[in-house]
Amino acid sequence: MPEETDPSSSRTYILRCWLERDPKGQHLTWRFSLKQVAEGGWLGFADFDALEYFLRAQFTQHGAEDE
C-alpha cells in the first residue's frame, strides 16, 4: 500500500448493503448506503449503478483537481 502524505488524497467510506423487498414481498432489490467518515453523513443509493456513478464521480473529480 502506498504511503499517504496528503490527507486530501484519501477518502474513507463505510459501505452498507442490504436486500429490500417490494411492497408485495415478491421481489428483492439490493440497496446501498455509504457513510463518509470525515463528514459523518450517510448517502443512500437505490441500486448498484447509482453507487458506482457516485464513486466514479468522486474519483474523477479528485483526479481532475490534481491536474
N, C-alpha and C positions, 0 to 999 in steps of 0.2 A: 504494500500500500504506500503510495507516495506521501512524503512528509508534507503536512499542511502548514503553510506560513502565513496565509492570508485568510482570516476567518470569513470574509465575504465570499470566498471561493468554495464554501461548503454549505450544504443545506441538510438539515436533519428532519425527517418525517417519521411519524408513526402511522402505519397503514393498517386500517381495519377493513376486513372483508366479511360479508355475511350473505346468506341466502334469504330472500324475502318472497313470501307467497303473494299471489294476486288476491283480490278480494274474494274470489270464488274458491281459492285454495287449490287451483288446478295447475298453475304454472309457477315455477321458481325462477327468480332472477337474482343474479349476483349484484350486490350493491357495494360501494366502496366509500371510505372516508379517509382523509389524510389530516393528521394534526401537524401543523407547522410548529415544531418545538420552540424555535426562537420567538415566534409571535404568540404562540399559545392557542390559536384559534383552530377550529375544525372546519374542513371543507368537505362537502358531500358530493358524490358523483353517482348518477343513475345507472351508469354502465362502465365497462372497462374502457371503451373508446373515449369517453369523456375524461376519465382518469389519465389515459395516455396522452390525450390532447393537452391537458393541463401541464403534465410533466414535461412534454416536449417543448411547450412554450416557455416554461421556466428555464430550461437549459439552453434553449436557443437564444432567449433574451439575454441570459448571462454571458454567453459566448460573444454576442454582438457588442456588448458593453466593453469587452476587453479589446476590441479592435479599434 
